[in-house]
Amino acid sequence: MSNTLQKGAKWASVLQSQLRESFVGSYISDTKFEGMFDRADTVHFTRQAKITLATMVSSYDEIPVQDIVQSDETFTPTTRKAFTVQVSDEDYKIINVSPDSQVMQDAKEAFAAAYDDAIFAQYLNAGITFTDGDMTTASNGGTTNSVTVSKSNIYDLLTGVAMKMDQANVPDSNRWVVLDPKRKRFLLNAPELVRDTTLGDNVVT
């Protein structure tokens, strides 16, 4: 004897959660010009050179006149990203779980990734470079070699970068450091950050 009973099945009314990447580029970049591209394909940003002081032998010397020099930096939109999906009205009526929420989350993640890629690619244009020769103790042969970061030297790396920015008169405000999970672990385990006293903890903080 063999029964032919129909077994039931149920579908959850929600989609499974997806693991999402973390992005920081859009949070640490200056995007003040984005709103200016409305009805314009170019944004001009004027830079003015600093004036210089003249040395005078006496208070009767004629002060030399210097020109005010301005230059034009332009921004134009050259990268375009988009997405599209297709769901019919009929599909919306009969599907068990709407795909819309995840589609928007996917799009948000994809756009954030594109922002990060574009923003962090700008490190090639950095005005200040920090190499192994700038470390207190070389980690990779010194000179202009890249730094080999470890928990024993990451604090020296960060303070060295801060020193170079101070020497270049970079404002203290809006300075950021971005670390991947491995270097974040190095920093959290750096000897300079491991303190057994309240005073030591406060100084490091």
Secondary structure, 3 states (H helix, E strand, C coil): CCCCCCCCCCCCCCCCCCCCCCCCHHHCCCCCCHHHHCCCCCEEEEEECCCCCCCCCCCCCCCCCCCCCEEEEEECCCCCCCCCCCCCHHHHHHCCCCCHHHHHHHHHHHHHHHHHHHHHHHHHHCCCCCCHHHCCCCCCCCCCCCCCCCCCCHHHHHHHHHHHHHHCCCCCCCCCCCCCHHHHHHHHCCHHHCCCCHHHHHHHC
